[in-house]
Amino acid sequence: MITTADLTAALDRLPRVPLAVTPTPLQELPGLAAALGLPSILVKRDDLTGLAFGGNKVRMLEYFTGAAVEQGCDVFVGGGGAAQSNHARLCAAAARKAGLDPVIVLRTGASDPGPSGNRLITELVGADIRWFDGDPFMTDRFAASAFMDELAEELRAAGRKPYVLHSSVHPLGLLAYLACAAELAGQLAARGVERAAVVATSEGSVTAGLQLAATLLGLDWQVTGVTCRPWVGDDATTVPERLATLARDAAAMVGLSSPLRPGDFAIIDEGPPGYGIASEAAWDAIALCARADALLLDPVYTAKGMAGLLRLIRDGSIAADRTPVFVHTGGLPALFAQPEAVLDAVRRRSGTVSAR
């Protein structure tokens, strides 16, 4: 076991570009707690990290851009997701803040509503957008990797030095959530909370980082990641194996050792009906949280994460003496990419949504 000071010192060995407004707040959700008959529910507001509408990727991009700057790069090639990608939006914004030219890869497809939401912000910061003919429903995480590598070769041939980020599911991305967990641990201690159930929309770096930090710091946390989409080749075995490998590689980068095994990770599935398509449980979560506490969730990620937390509470998977903590990972520009669908779903739930 190590201390938070030890963990912070280990992370300080890595180059980092300061991008995020931290610490992000830890807030009560009294309306939701009352609706569920619980004494307390907390939300860690990583949607308030500040840069270009914020979100969890801002923390990660501090390390990715830090690596790019240290390597002397002048171009940041990132994205690889759907037109409404939060990751792409923040890659573009982070690159600009770090003094790098952003080249952002987006997937073509029917899911693109035009320049609104995330894509609008990506264009506002002046990203050079390159379109890749790939599945907009994101069943293959790394489908755009070869395309991004080809772009990088073109840039090198033109005399540029690109940094290529294929995915935020990366050891550096995980390390950002070691830092977040250390922050959260201090905030919970200040509230007198020792036993917590920490839930986030993630089957990657966020969940792995929170679990690794809880283990290294000896925290009594029940960490659960909620997946919001089906990946090609992913199942109940492959996801925990990937997270254990990610934790091992990340810890080694900062001179630490990860004791985690695949069985140490808890992942629940809220992915259906598919990427970017909200389930009925997700729409219920959006309506409930907006009305209970004016907490806004997006239909792609955080609504599914909250639906997962509500499921864990309802089925008794969270013990009565644990305080639920929802890590809000952002994604709110997606609300403005499909306003009619959001309003229609919420209006249909007027007076009908129950927390129990």
LUMFIVO-973909 format. One record per residue: residue in one letter; x, z, y of N, C-alpha, C, O in turn. Coordinates in steps of 0.05 Angstrom, whole numbers, plus 5000, padded with zeros to 4 digits. Layout:
<atoms>
aXZYXZYXZYXZY;...
</atoms>
This chain:
<atoms>
m501750004976500050005000501850005025503950135026;i500949865046502449845071500549945093498149975090;t501749975117500150055140499449805157500649595153;t497649845175496949625193499349545211499649315218;a501049745217503449685233505349505217506549325227;d505649575191507249405173506249115172507748925173;l503549095169502348835167502748675193503348435192;t502248805215502648665241505548575245506048355254;a507448745237510248675239510948435222512548265230;a509748425198510248195180509147935192510447725191;l506747955204505547715216507047625241507147385247;d508247815255509647745279512247575274513447485293;r512947555249515347385243514747085246516546925248;l512247015246511446735247511046635275510046785292;p511646385281511046265307508046245310506546185292;r507146295335504246295340503746215369505146315387;v501746045373500945985400498446145406496446125392;p498446315427496146485433493846315442493946195464;l491646315427489346155433486746325434484946265450;a486646535418484146685414483946915432485947045440;v481546985440480947225455480447445434478347445421;t482347625431482147835411482848105423484348115443;p481948325412480248335389477348245395476348295416;t476148115375473348045378471648295374472448475359;p469248305387467648545385466548595357466148415341;l466148855350464648935327462049065338462249275351;q459748945332457249035345455249115324455149015301;e453449295333451149375317449049155318448749015338;l447449125296445048965295442749145290441749155268;p441749285311439749495306437049375297435649495281;g436349135308433849015300433748935271431848985256;l435948815262436148735234436248975216434948975194;a437749175224437949425207435149545204434449635183;a433649555226430949675225429149515207427549625191;a429349245209427649075192428249105162426549075146;l430749175156431649205128431449495119431949555095;g430849675137430649955130433350085125433650265108;l435449985139438150095135438950245160438050185182;p440850435158441750585181443450415200443550465224;s444950215189446750065205447449795192447849785168;i447649585208448949335200450649255223449849265246;l453149165217455049095238455648795236455548675214;v456448685259457348405259460048385273460348485296;k461948265260464648215272464447945285464147735272;r464647935312463947695328466247505331467347465353;d467047375308469147175310468046915321469546715322;d465546905327464446675343465346695372465046505387;l466446925380467246975408470246965412471347105428;t471546795396474546775399475346615424477646595431;g473346485438473846385464474346095468473245975486;l475945965452476845695456474645495448473845495425;a473645335467471845115461469545195443469045075422;f468045405451465845525436466645695413464945795398;g469245745409470245945390469645895361468745675353;g470146095345469846075316472346165301474446215313;n472046195275474246305259476746125260478946225257;k476445865263478745685262480645735286482945655284;v479745855307481545905330483846095321486146045328;r483146305306485246475296487246325280489746355283;m486246155262488046005244489745805259492145775253;l488645675279490045475293492245595311494045445319;e492245845316494545965330497045935313499245875323;y496745965287499045935268499745645263502045565261;f497645475260498145185255499545055279501444905275;t498545115303499844995326502545125331504444995341;g502845375324505445505326507545365309509845325317;a506745295284508545145266509144875277511444785276;a507144745289507544475300509544475323511344305325;v509144675341510944695364513844765355515744645365;e514044945336516745025326518144785314520644755316;q516644605301517844365288518444145308519443935300;g517744185333518243985354516243745353516943525362;c513943795342511943575341510643525368510643705385;d509643285372508243225397505443115392503943065411;v504643085367501943005360500843185338502343265320;f498243255340497043415319494843255306492843175318;v495243195280493243035265491643235248492743375231;g489043245253487343445239484543345236483943105241;g482843515227480043445222479643375192480243535175;g478643135187478143045160475343095150474643035128;g473643225168470943295159468843115171469342895181;a466343215170464043065180464243045211465743185224;a462542875222462542825251461943085266462843115289;q460443265254459743515267461543745258460643975255;s464043685252465943885242466844085263467844005284;n466444345257467644555274470644545273471944575294;h471744495250474644485246475844265264477844315277;a474544035264475543815281475443885311477343835325;r473243995319472944075347475144265356476344225377;l475744465339477744655347480544555343482444645357;c481044375324483644245322484244095348486444115358;a482243955358482643805382483243985406485143935421;a481644195409482044375431484644535429486044565449;a485244625405487744775402490244605407492144695419;a490144355398492344175403492844145433495044155443;r490644105448490844075477492144325490493944295506;k491144555482492244805493495244835486496744965502;a496044735463498844765455500644545465503044535460;g499444355481501044135492501543905473503443755476;l499843885453500043675433497843475436495643545444;d498343225430496143025431494543035406495643015384;p491843075408490243095384489342825373488142665388;v489842775348488742545334486942665312487942805294;i484342615314482442745297481042545279479942345288;v481042605253479742435233476942545228476642785221;l474942365230472242435223471142245203471942015201;r469242335187468042175166465542025177463942145191;t465341775171462941625178460641705160461041835140;g458241635168455941695151453441755167453541785191;a451141765153448541795166448242065179446342105194;s449942265173449642525184450542555213450242765225;d451642335224452642345252450342285271449342055272;p449542475288447442425308448442315334446942295353;g451042245335452142145360453642355374454142575363;p454442305399456142495414454542735424453842755447;s454142925406452843175412454243395396455843335378;g453643645403454743865388457743855386459143815406;n458843895362461743905358463043645366465243645379;r461843415360463143165366463343125396465343015406;l461443215411461543195440463943345451465443235468;i464443585441466743745451469343615442471243615458;t469443505418471843375408472543145427474943105434;e470542995436471042775454471642875482473242745497;l470443095491470843195518473843265522474843235544;v475143375502477943455505479843215502482243255502;g478742985498480342735498481742675472483842555471;a480542765450481742705424481642405417479642275424;d483642315405483742035394482342055367483542135347;i479841965365478241995341478641745323478341525332;r479341795298479641585278477541625257477241855246;w476141415250473941445231474741365203476141165198;f474041535184474641495156472141455140470241615143;d472041255123469641195108469441375084470341305062;g468341615088468241815066465541945065463841905083;d465142095044462542235040462042435062463442625065;p459842385078459242575100458342845090458143035106;f457542865065456643115054458843285042458343495031;m461343185045463743355041463943465013464743705010;t463343314993463643414966466543414957467343564939;d468243254970471143244963472643334988472843195008;r473843574985475143705008477443535019477843525044;f479043415002481443285011481342975010483342835009;a478842865011478542575009479942435032480942205028;a480142555055481442425078484442465080485642355098;s485542605061488442675063490242425064492042415080;a489742235046491441995045491141835071493141735081;f488741825082488241685107489841825130490941685147;m489842085130491242235150494342195148495742175168;d495242175123498142125119498841845129501041805139;e497041655125497641375134497741375165499441245177;l495941525178495941545207498641665216499841575236;a499541865202502041995209504341795207506141805224;e504341625187506441425184506341225208508441155218;e503941155216503640975239504841105264506240975280;l504241355267505241505291508241525291509541495311;r509341575267512341595265513641325272515641315285;a512341115262513340845268513340775298514840615307;a511440915312511240875341512941065357512841075381;g514641225342516441405356515341685361516541835375;r513041745350511842015353512642195330513542105309;k512142455334512742655313510142815307509643005321;p508642735287506142865282506343105264508043125246;y504543295269504043515250501343455237499443405251;v501243455211498843385196497643625183498943765167;l495143685190493643905177491343795161489343705172;h491743795134489643675117487243865115485043765112;s487644125116485444315112486244585122488644655122;s484344745130484945015139485145205115485845435118;v484445105091484945265066487845245060488745065045;h489345425072492245395074493445675077492045845089;p495745735068496846005071496846105100496346335105;l497445935119497446015147494646095156494346275172;g492645945146489846015153489146285142487746445156;l490046345118489546615107490846835123489647045128;l493346785132494746995147493247075173493347305181;a491846875185490346945208488147145202487447305220;y487147145178485047345171486147605159484647795155;l488747615154490047875152490048015179489448255180;a490647865199490647975226487848065234487448285246;c485847905228483047975234482248235219480948405230;a483048245194482348485178483548735189482348945189;a486048715198487348955210485849045235485549285240;e484948845250483348905274480749035266479949245278;l479348925246476849035237477149315225475449485229;a479349365211479749625200479949835222478750055219;g481249775243481449965266478750015278478050245286;q477149805281474449825293472549995276471050155286;l472749945250471050105231471850395231470150575231;a474450445232475450725232474550865257473851105256;a474450725279473550845305470650925303469751105318;r469150795286466250855283465851055260463551135254;g467951125246467651305224466651175198465651315181;v466950915197466050765173468350735154470350605160;e468150855130470250835110469550635088471350495078;r467050625080466150445059464450215071462350265082;a465449975068464149745081463749525060465249495041;a461649365064461149125049461448895069459748845085;v463748755067464448545086463748275075464748195053;v462148125089461147865079461747645100461247685124;a462747415091463247195108462546935094462646915070;t461946725110461446465099464146335094465446225112;s465146355069467846255063468246265033467646465020;e469446055023470546064996473445994997474645884978;g474646045021477445975025479046185040479146415031;s480246105062482246275076481046535086482446745085;v478646535097477446775108477046985086477947215089;t475646915065475147105043477747195031478047435026;a479647015026482147095013483747285032484947475022;g483647225058485147395077483947675078485347875079;l481247695079479947955081480448115056481048355057;q480347985032480748125007483648215004484148444996;l485548045012488348115010488948355028490348535020;a487948345053488448565072487248825062488549035063;a484848805051483549055041485149175019485449425017;t486349005002487949104980490649224989491449434982;l491949075007494549165017494349415033496149595032;l492149445049491849675066490349905053490050115065;g489449865028488050075014485350145025484550375026;l483949935035481349975047479149965026479249815007;d477050135030474850135011472749935021470550005030;w473449685017471649465025470749315000472249264982;q468249235000467049054981466948784995465048745012;v468748594990468848345004467448124987468048094963;t465647975000464247764987464447515004463847515028;g465247294992465147035005462646884997461846884974;v461446745016459046585011459746295014460546215036;t459346134993459945854996457445705006455145774999;c457945495022455645355034455545065026454044915037;r457144985006457144714997458344684969460044854962;p457644484954458944444928461444264932461244044943;w463744354922466144194922466544054895465844174875;v467543814896468243684871470243854855472343924866;g469643914830471444064813471344364816472644504801;d469744464835469544754838467444874819465344754815;d468045104808466145254792466945544794468645624810;a465645704778466045994779468846074772469746304779;t470345904759473145964752475145854772477045994780;t474745604781476745474798476945594826479145614836;v474745684837474845794864476546054865478346074881;p475946254848477646494848480546434841482346564852;e481046244824483846174818485246064843487546124848;r483845894858484945784882485546004903487646004916;l483746194905484046414924486446594917487946684934;a486746644891489046814882491646674888493546804897;t491746414884494246264890494746254920497046294929;l492646214935492846214964493946484974495746494992;a492846704964493746964972496647014965498147124981;r497546924941500246964933502146814951504246914960;d501446554958503146394974503346495003505446495016;a501046585013500946695041502646945043504146975062;a502247125024503747385025506747325025508247455039;a507547135008510447075006511546975032513947015037;m509946835048510946725073511846945093513546885110;v510747185090511447395109512747635094512747855104;g513947575071515447775058513847995043514948205038;l511347935037509648115023509048014995509747784988;s507748174979507048094952504048134948503048354955;s502647944937499847964932499348054903500247924884;p497848274899497248364872494648234861493748294839;l493348064877490647964871490747774848492547604845;r488647794831488147614809485447474814483847574830;p484847264800482247124804479847314802477947284817;g479947504784477747684780477247874803475248024803;d479047884822478748064845477047944867476448084887;f476247694865474747564886471847534878471147464855;a470047594897467147574893466147344911466347354935;i465047134898463946904912461046864903460546864879;i459246834922456446764915455746494928456946424948;d453946354915453346084923450746064939448546134929;e450945974964448545904980448745614988447545535008;g450245454972450745174979448444994979448144824997;p446645004958444444814958442744834983442545054994;p441444614991441344354978443744174984443743944974;g445744264999448044095004449344155030448244305047;y451744045035453144085060451543985084450643755084;g451344155104449944075128446944075126445544005145;i445844155103442944175099442244465095443044585075;a440644565113439944855112437944895089436044745086;s438245115075436345195055434045345069434345415092;e431945395054429745555066430745835072429945955093;a432445945055433546215061435246215086435346415101;a436645995091438345975115436545955140437146085160;w434445795139432545785162431346055167431046145190;d430646195145429546465148431546655163430846805180;a434146625155436146795168436446735197436846915214;i436346475204436546395232434346515249434746635270;a431846485239429546595253429646895255429147015276;l430247025233430347325232432347435251431747625267;c434847335251436947445267436547385297437147555314;a435447155303434947085331432847265343433147355366;r430847325327428647495338429247795337428347945354;a430847875317431448155314433448255334433248475346;d435548085339437848175355438947965374441048005385;a437547745377438547515392441347425382443047335398;l441747455356444247365344443747075334442047025317;l445346895344444946615337446746535314449146605313;l445546395295446946285272446745985271444745875282;d448545855258448345565256447345495228447845645209;p445945265225444745195199446645105178445945095154;v449145045185451044935166452645155152452945145127;y453545355167455245555155454145845157453445965137;t453945945181453346235184450546315175450146535166;a448646125177445946195167446046235137444646405126;k447646065123447846095094449446355087448846485067;g451346425104452846675099450946915103451047095087;m449346905124447447125128445347135106444547355097;a444546905097442646895074443847035050442547175035;g446446985046447847125024447947425027447447565008;l448547515052448547805057445747925052445548135040;l443747795062440947895058440347905028439048095019;r441247715013440747714984442147954971440948084954;l444648004979446048234967444748494974444648674957;i443648514998442248765006439648794990439149014980;r438148574988435548594974435748654945434148804934;d437848544932438048584903439648824895440248874872;g440448984915441749234910444749214903445949404893;s445948984909448748944903450549094922452949134917;i449449184945450949344964449949624962447649684967;a451749814955450950094952449950204978450750125000;a448150404976446950525000448950655018448450675043;d451250735008453250875025455350675036457350765048;r454950415032456650225045455250095069452850035068;t456750065090455749935115456149635113458449545111;p454049475114454349185114455749085140454949175161;v457648915137459048795159459048495155460148385136;f457748345174457748055172459847945191459848005215;v461647785180463747655196462547395206462247205191;h461947385232460747135244462946945250464546995268;t463046725235465246535238464746315258466446125260;g462546315272462046115293460445885284458645905267;g461045645296459545405288457145345305455545175298;l456745495327454245465342453745195355451445125359;p455745025361455144765371453344595353451944415362;a453244665327451544525308448644555315446944385308;l447844775328445044805337444244585356441944495355;f446044485372445444275392445643995381444943805394;a446543975356446543715343443943645329443443415324;q442343845324439743805311437643995322436344145307;p437143985349435344185361432544165351431144365348;e431543925346428743895336428344025309426444175305;a430243985291430044105265430144415266428744555253;v431944515284432244805287429644925298428545115287;l428544805319426144915331423744895312422145075311;d423544665298421344635280421444845258419344965251;a423744895247424045085225423345365235422045525221;v424345435259423845705270420945745278419745955273;r419745535290416945555298415145585273413145735274;r415745455252414145475227414345755216412645835199;r416345905224416746175214415746385234416146625229;s414446305254413446495275411646695262409446635253;g412446945263410847165252410747185222409247345211;t412347015208412147005179414647095165414647145141;v416847115180419447175167419647475162419347635180;s420147545137420547835130423447875121424547705107;a424548095129427248155120427448255092429548245079;r425148345081425248475055424248295033424248375009;
</atoms>
